[in-house]
Amino acid sequence: MKKVNFVSVSIYVLVFSLCASTAGAQTAGGEAGGHGDDTTRGFGQDYRAESEENLQLRRMAAEARRKEKEKATDDVGKLIVSTGLSCELADADIVGHGAMALSGKAIPTEIYEVACANGAGYVIESQESYEPRIVSCFAATASAAFTNDVKNSEKTFSCNLAVNKDIKATASSLLKPYFPSCVLSNIRWLGISPTKHTEYTEISCADGTGYLLQIPRINSSASITAINCMDAAQQGLRCRLSKNGVVAQPVTMQSYLDSLKQNGVDCEPVQLRLIGREVTKKRYVIEAQCFEKPKGLVAYLPLEGNGNKFEMIDCDTAMTRNIRCKFVANP
């Protein structure tokens, strides 16, 4: 029993000592700071109030951003209709605002970024009653065309929506329906044709071939299309990134003769004529008369910039394709 009493007394003394020590520390804190335990509790209340305030601010900012995005989508939808831009709206955002100097007046302006369902991206500058200015993301990235006239701004307006940000990926996606074999190597914005309401962007491929993307602008019902650099050269648009762009020349009879030789055709033509050109594969179709081919020769020539295959048939086979030879007797 004495042992038990000793332990109980010891525990009591220990607890008492701890309580006294804590009270002393609080008293010392109170004497030193003048506030004591109240300061600790007050700090906790202030911290919780500040955290709730920040949360409320974040909620207000998120709601304001949602409304801003909603308004941008609505405004851009109206601009697409008024300008005749060929674009099914997928996403939109406002990227800048300010004032432009037009006719000696400061005109309020707003700048939007647009993503279309077909994969194209644009920057649209709204200028009150003036006609909006529109360029593709290729042009915006290349020239920062929307910064020169905006007062008090040095910001470069490039495309930053998720689907527009990687312009090489955009270019590759737009080219794929027309030339699926191209593995994109580089791109270069070529310029704008005001009369055709069209922008041109050059694309070079890993195999050395090259193409031009033709992107419609305002007041155009045309779709995005692509042509090879040889066809572009015939329109006076010269590619510079690809090998076929540098050497592209107008197609001549010599071009057909050279193509026959390059494809190992045993034929020294006595006569040669152009039948036409395919709508889809864009190969030149020619007829040649030569002693080596008594049944006649019709060839499909994929000239520079065309990735389709060379093909050669005789005039009997050509008849099954609704092609009539002129240099040999037809059945």
PyMOL commands that set and color helices and strands:
alter all, ss='L'
color gray80, all
select helices_A, chain A and resi 2-33+37-83+137-143+167-175+229-234+243-247+253-262+315-319
alter helices_A, ss='H'
color red, helices_A
select strands_A, chain A and resi 89-102+105-116+121-127+130-136+184-193+198-205+210-216+225-228+271-277+284-289+297-301+311-313
alter strands_A, ss='S'
color yellow, strands_A
deselect
rebuild
show_as cartoon
